[in-house]
């Protein structure tokens, strides 16, 4: 029956658009991931300096005046210590731009007098003046010397070391290229085994965007007067950081009799 044959052919064409005029091509889609191990080549060391006033009952005029004098002295002492620290690091061979002291911050703090006093014991006030210090290093073999210099200079707190890359873009590009190369190799091997021919690339999509995050090693050591609390040497070895990338690539399958198989 001609009309039945025509209906069957129409259904087949609808199910297979390639047969109906080439609107889409049969394809081979593969996914691949790569991992690149990168050794950091720069580091940032962060520490803090602070000075704190004695506790005072600000309700009393005499103590309030004494507290104001203590605040001025604490700020002056902190500025002097920050200047001496920067000078010491520069004298150790660091460039001027590699060492920076952040802006001054002021932290009033309330505390209760000792418990042995009466319940209505006054609330005492202390004021802490604080400045952060950071050191940028492009030579990681100098890291231990910088940490020792900070401890010797009497920083109050050593916050840790952040390892980073001078050229992050090159590292993430390398991971992406390796993922694409792996996808191509995988597709070629599949084509060889299945005796099919790869045509042009139809689509490319990232399944995992390569990303590099600086690696921070915390120290959290109270440093002033406690040189023994410095991080051990093994604690600030940078090691390597893994950068992963993933891609999905789709190739058309060529049925041309004169098409040759791609080779590696």
C-alpha positions as CSV (number, residue, x, y, z in Angstrom):
1,X,0.0,0.0,0.0
2,X,1.8,3.2,-1.2
3,X,0.3,5.5,1.5
4,X,1.5,3.1,4.3
5,X,5.1,3.0,2.8
6,X,5.1,6.8,2.6
7,X,4.0,7.1,6.3
8,X,6.7,4.7,7.4
9,X,9.4,6.6,5.5
10,X,8.2,9.9,7.0
11,X,8.5,8.5,10.5
12,X,12.0,7.2,9.9
13,X,13.1,10.6,8.5
14,X,11.7,12.3,11.6
15,X,13.6,10.0,13.9
16,X,16.8,10.5,11.9
17,X,17.3,14.2,10.9
18,X,20.6,13.4,9.1
19,X,18.6,11.2,6.7
20,X,16.1,14.0,6.1
21,X,18.6,16.6,4.7
22,X,21.7,16.8,7.0
23,X,20.3,19.1,9.6
24,X,22.4,17.3,12.2
25,X,25.3,14.8,11.9
26,X,26.0,11.7,13.8
27,X,28.8,12.4,16.2
28,X,31.3,11.2,18.8
29,X,31.4,13.0,22.1
30,X,34.1,12.5,24.7
31,X,35.0,14.0,28.0
32,X,38.4,14.3,29.4
33,X,40.1,15.8,32.5
34,X,43.7,16.7,33.3
35,X,45.6,17.6,36.4
36,X,48.7,19.8,36.4
37,X,51.0,20.0,39.4
38,X,52.5,23.4,39.9
39,X,55.1,24.5,42.3
40,X,54.4,28.0,43.8
41,X,57.1,30.5,43.0
42,X,56.2,33.4,45.3
43,X,55.0,33.8,48.9
44,X,53.4,36.4,51.2
45,X,54.2,36.4,54.9
46,X,51.7,38.1,57.2
47,X,52.3,39.2,60.7
48,X,50.9,41.7,63.2
49,X,52.3,44.2,65.6
50,X,50.3,45.7,68.5
51,X,50.6,47.7,71.7
52,X,48.0,47.6,74.4
53,X,47.2,50.1,77.3
54,X,46.7,49.0,80.9
55,X,43.2,48.5,82.0
56,X,41.5,51.6,83.4
57,X,38.2,52.7,85.0
58,X,37.2,55.5,82.7
59,X,34.6,56.7,85.2
60,X,37.3,58.2,87.3
61,X,38.9,61.4,86.1
62,X,42.4,60.5,87.1
63,X,42.3,57.1,85.4
64,X,40.7,58.6,82.3
65,X,43.5,61.1,82.0
66,X,46.1,58.3,82.6
67,X,44.4,56.2,80.0
68,X,44.6,59.0,77.4
69,X,48.3,59.3,78.1
70,X,48.8,55.6,77.8
71,X,47.0,55.6,74.4
72,X,49.4,58.2,73.1
73,X,52.4,56.3,74.3
74,X,51.1,53.0,72.9
75,X,50.5,54.5,69.5
76,X,53.9,56.1,69.4
77,X,55.6,52.9,70.5
78,X,53.8,50.9,67.8
79,X,54.8,53.3,65.1
80,X,58.4,53.1,66.2
81,X,58.3,49.3,66.3
82,X,56.8,49.2,62.8
83,X,59.5,51.5,61.4
84,X,62.3,49.5,63.0
85,X,60.8,46.2,61.7
86,X,60.6,47.6,58.1
87,X,64.2,48.9,58.3
88,X,65.5,45.6,59.7
89,X,63.9,43.7,56.8
90,X,65.2,46.1,54.2
91,X,68.7,45.8,55.8
92,X,68.3,42.1,55.4
93,X,68.2,42.6,51.6
94,X,64.5,42.9,50.8
95,X,63.4,45.5,48.4
96,X,61.5,48.5,49.7
97,X,58.3,47.6,47.8
98,X,58.4,44.0,49.2
99,X,57.7,45.2,52.7
100,X,54.5,47.0,53.8
101,X,52.8,47.9,57.0
102,X,49.1,48.3,56.9
103,X,47.0,51.1,58.3
104,X,46.6,51.6,62.0
105,X,43.6,50.1,63.7
106,X,42.3,50.8,67.2
107,X,40.4,48.2,69.3
108,X,38.9,49.3,72.6
109,X,38.1,46.4,74.9
110,X,36.0,46.2,78.0
111,X,36.7,43.7,80.8
112,X,35.4,43.1,84.2
113,X,37.6,43.5,87.3
114,X,38.7,40.3,89.1
115,X,36.0,38.1,90.4
116,X,37.2,38.4,94.0
117,X,35.9,42.0,94.0
118,X,32.3,42.8,94.6
119,X,29.6,42.1,92.0
120,X,29.4,45.8,91.2
121,X,33.1,45.9,90.3
122,X,33.8,48.5,87.6
123,X,34.1,47.7,83.9
124,X,37.7,48.4,82.9
125,X,38.8,49.5,79.5
126,X,41.9,48.6,77.5
127,X,42.9,49.9,74.0
128,X,44.9,48.0,71.5
129,X,46.7,49.7,68.6
130,X,47.5,47.3,65.8
131,X,49.3,47.3,62.5
132,X,49.5,44.4,60.0
133,X,52.8,43.7,58.3
134,X,53.3,41.8,55.0
135,X,56.3,40.7,53.1
136,X,56.2,39.7,49.4
137,X,58.8,37.2,48.4
138,X,59.8,36.1,44.9
139,X,62.7,34.0,46.1
140,X,61.2,31.2,48.3
141,X,64.7,30.1,49.5
142,X,64.6,33.3,51.6
143,X,61.4,32.5,53.4
144,X,63.1,31.0,56.4
145,X,65.3,34.0,56.9
146,X,62.3,36.4,56.7
147,X,60.3,34.3,59.3
148,X,63.3,34.4,61.6
149,X,63.7,38.1,61.1
150,X,60.1,38.7,62.0
151,X,60.3,36.6,65.1
152,X,63.6,38.3,66.2
153,X,62.0,41.7,65.6
154,X,59.3,40.8,68.1
155,X,56.1,40.7,66.0
156,X,53.2,39.9,68.3
157,X,51.6,37.4,65.9
158,X,52.7,35.5,62.9
159,X,49.6,34.7,60.9
160,X,51.0,32.5,58.2
161,X,52.4,32.1,54.7
162,X,50.4,32.3,51.4
163,X,52.0,30.6,48.4
164,X,51.1,31.9,45.0
165,X,52.2,31.9,41.3
166,X,53.8,34.7,39.4
167,X,51.9,33.7,36.2
168,X,48.6,32.1,37.1
169,X,47.3,32.4,33.6
170,X,50.0,30.2,32.1
171,X,49.3,27.5,34.7
172,X,45.6,27.4,34.1
173,X,46.2,27.5,30.3
174,X,48.4,24.5,30.6
175,X,45.8,22.5,32.4
176,X,43.1,23.4,29.8
177,X,45.4,22.5,26.8
178,X,46.2,19.2,28.4
179,X,42.5,18.4,28.8
180,X,41.8,19.2,25.2
181,X,44.8,17.1,24.0
182,X,43.6,14.2,26.1
183,X,40.1,14.5,24.6
184,X,41.5,14.4,21.1
185,X,43.7,11.4,21.9
186,X,40.7,9.6,23.4
187,X,38.5,10.3,20.3
188,X,41.2,9.2,17.9
189,X,41.7,5.9,19.7
190,X,37.9,5.3,19.8
191,X,37.7,6.0,16.1
192,X,40.5,3.6,15.3
193,X,38.9,0.8,17.3
194,X,35.5,1.3,15.9
195,X,36.8,1.8,12.3
196,X,35.1,5.2,11.9
197,X,36.5,8.5,10.7
198,X,36.5,11.8,12.7
199,X,35.2,14.8,10.9
200,X,35.3,18.4,12.2
201,X,34.7,19.4,15.7
202,X,31.0,20.3,16.3
203,X,31.1,21.6,19.9
204,X,33.5,22.2,22.8
205,X,32.5,22.8,26.4
206,X,34.3,23.2,29.6
207,X,33.1,20.7,32.2
208,X,35.5,22.0,34.8
209,X,37.1,25.4,34.5
210,X,40.8,25.4,35.6
211,X,41.3,27.5,38.7
212,X,44.3,28.3,40.9
213,X,43.8,29.3,44.5
214,X,46.7,30.5,46.6
215,X,47.7,28.0,49.2
216,X,47.8,29.4,52.8
217,X,49.7,27.7,55.6
218,X,48.6,29.1,59.0
219,X,51.0,29.7,61.8
220,X,48.9,31.5,64.4
221,X,51.9,31.7,66.6
222,X,52.1,34.3,69.4
223,X,55.5,35.5,68.6
224,X,56.6,38.3,70.9
225,X,59.0,36.8,73.5
226,X,58.3,33.3,72.2
227,X,60.9,32.6,69.5
228,X,60.4,28.9,70.2
229,X,56.9,29.2,68.8
230,X,58.1,29.8,65.2
231,X,56.9,27.3,62.6
232,X,59.2,24.4,62.1
233,X,61.0,24.3,58.8
234,X,58.8,21.6,57.3
235,X,55.6,23.6,58.0
236,X,56.3,26.2,55.3
237,X,57.6,24.1,52.4
238,X,55.3,25.0,49.5
239,X,55.0,21.6,47.9
240,X,52.8,21.6,44.8
241,X,49.3,22.7,44.0
242,X,47.0,20.7,41.6
243,X,45.1,22.6,38.9
244,X,42.4,20.5,37.3
245,X,40.6,21.1,34.0
246,X,37.8,19.3,32.2
247,X,36.3,19.4,28.7
248,X,33.6,17.8,26.6
249,X,34.3,17.7,22.8
250,X,32.0,16.5,20.1
251,X,33.3,15.5,16.6
252,X,31.2,14.8,13.5
253,X,31.7,11.4,12.0
254,X,32.8,11.5,8.4
255,X,31.6,8.8,6.0
256,X,33.5,10.1,3.0
257,X,35.3,7.2,1.3
258,X,38.4,9.3,0.7
259,X,38.7,10.6,4.2
260,X,41.8,9.5,6.0
261,X,42.1,8.8,9.7
262,X,43.9,11.4,11.8
263,X,47.1,10.2,13.3
264,X,48.9,11.2,16.4
